[in-house]
Amino acid sequence: MAKPYSMDLRERAAARFGVAPSSAIKWVRRVRETGSAAPGKIGGYKPNILSGDNRTWLLERIMTDFTLRGLVAELAERGVKVDYVQVWRFVHAEGLSFKKAYCPPSSFGRQSLVGASNGRRIRASLIRRGSSSSMKPGRRPT
């Protein structure tokens, strides 16, 4: 077995070619092992974990009420390790995400309309323009 190169030689080679000594050592090792200094494979295709059976299950599951964090927990119970962002991207890609209707803050505090169901927008006539319960009267700060 050959003896290792001296530190002096390693440092001079690294300085001459402008690379770290460890890089030069790895290149030499790669040439000895593979016969080429060509770089190895980087990256590669990784299939989406929320496809196939998992996709089918998710599409059936989201027909009823769901939360993204709840779906993450249910998938974990099924042995599928995913995070919140993966589930959000899946739901968004399937066109199943939605935003709640915007309702501006009321200056009168919380109000419920008689006969109004949850989620129905409060009529604009009940809200004073330009104010909310979080605004204090007085001059604007400079």
HELIX and SHEET records of a PDB file:
HELIX    1   1 MET A    7  PHE A   17  1                                  11    
HELIX    2   2 PRO A   21  THR A   34  1                                  14    
HELIX    3   3 ASP A   53  ARG A   61  1                                   9    
HELIX    4   4 LEU A   68  GLU A   77  1                                  10    
HELIX    5   5 TYR A   84  ALA A   93  1                                  10    
HELIX    6   6 ALA A  124  LEU A  126  5                                   3    
END                                                                             
